[in-house]
C-alpha cells in the first residue's frame, strides 16, 4: 500500500523445531512484504512459503475448513523465527502458531469445535501484488510504538513473564505534558518563568 503505516519487509522466516531448522523461503534473496494488522487472527503467506510451512510443521490441509490441521495428541512444537529487513528478529512460539479450532456454536458461544485437532494460525493467499496481513501471532510477541504524524513506528520484544498477582513491569508514559484532569491551568504571574 502506498500509505501503509505499518508495512515491513521480511528477509527470512525459519521454522525451528526439535527436528531442526529450515528456511521457509526458496532462496536467500527472497523477501516478503507484510502489513501489521492487530485485528487479524493469523499470518498470511504466499502459496510457496505456505507450502514450506505446511511441510515443515507436518500439517494436513483440510479442504472443508480451508486450514492446516494437526492432531492434538501430537501437536507441532516448532517456532517461527522472523527476520526483518533492518535486522530485527522475533520468535513466534508454537503456542501462538497453533490453537484449537473455535467457532460460534448454535447458542452463540465461542467454543472449541473439535477437541482432537489443532489448526495453524497461518493462512495463504494467491493474489498478485498483495501485501500480506500479519496479526496476533506476531503482535503478541512485540510492542509497537507508532508515530502517526511522522509515519514511523518502532518494535521491541514484548515482556511475556508471568509477574504474579502482586507485581509487574514498570510502565512509563510514552509522552509527557498531557493534562491529567479538567482543572484549569494556573494563571501566570509576573514572577513565573514563561
Secondary structure, 3 states (H helix, E strand, C coil): CCCCCCEEEEEEEEEEECCEEEECCCCCCCCEEEEECCCCCCEEEEHHHHHHHHHHHCCEEECCCCEEEEEHHHCCCCEEEEEECCCCEEEECHHHHEEECEEECCCCCEEECCCCEEEECEEEECCCCCCEEECHHHHCCEEEEEECCCCEEEEEECCCCCCCCCCCCCCCCCCCCCCCCCCCCCCCCCCCCC
